[in-house]
């Protein structure tokens, strides 16, 4: 997750490329930046979080 600051030192609103919404018992709804929705499972969410953490650590 990357957040940047504008010229006034305020953080810009976080706008994820992919958003997950919990549906029920290990089932999530995955929504991409274009608004496309697909079924995802907890393992998919965990992998996306790991990838996001790795990309954040590379940016430092």
C-alpha positions in Angstrom: 0.0 0.0 0.0 1.5 3.3 -1.0 0.4 6.7 0.3 1.9 9.9 -0.8 1.7 13.4 0.6 0.6 16.4 -1.4 2.4 19.8 -1.2 0.6 20.6 2.1 1.7 17.5 3.9 -1.7 15.9 3.7 -2.0 12.3 2.7 -3.9 11.6 -0.5 -6.9 9.2 -0.3 -5.9 5.5 -0.7 -7.3 4.1 -4.0 -6.6 0.4 -4.2 -6.2 -1.4 -7.5 -8.2 -4.3 -6.1 -10.7 -4.3 -3.3 -12.0 -7.4 -1.4 -15.3 -7.4 0.4 -16.2 -10.3 2.8 -19.2 -12.2 1.7 -19.5 -15.3 3.8 -17.5 -18.2 5.2 -14.3 -18.0 3.3 -15.9 -16.3 0.3 -15.1 -12.7 -0.8 -16.0 -10.4 -3.7 -13.0 -9.1 -5.5 -13.5 -5.7 -7.3 -10.8 -4.3 -9.5 -10.2 -0.7 -10.5 -12.6 -0.9 -13.5 -15.5 -2.2 -11.2 -15.3 -5.8 -12.4 -16.3 -8.3 -9.7 -15.3 -11.9 -9.2 -15.4 -14.5 -6.5 -12.3 -14.8 -4.3 -11.4 -16.9 -1.3 -9.6 -16.2 1.9 -6.3 -17.6 0.4 -6.6 -15.2 -2.5 -7.0 -12.2 -0.1 -4.0 -13.3 2.0 -1.8 -13.7 -1.1 -2.9 -10.2 -2.3 -1.9 -8.8 1.1 1.5 -10.5 1.0 2.1 -9.1 -2.5 1.1 -5.6 -1.3 3.5 -5.8 1.7 6.3 -6.9 -0.6 5.8 -4.1 -3.0 5.7 -1.6 -0.1 9.0 -2.9 1.3 10.6 -2.5 -2.1 9.5 1.1 -2.3 11.3 2.0 0.9 
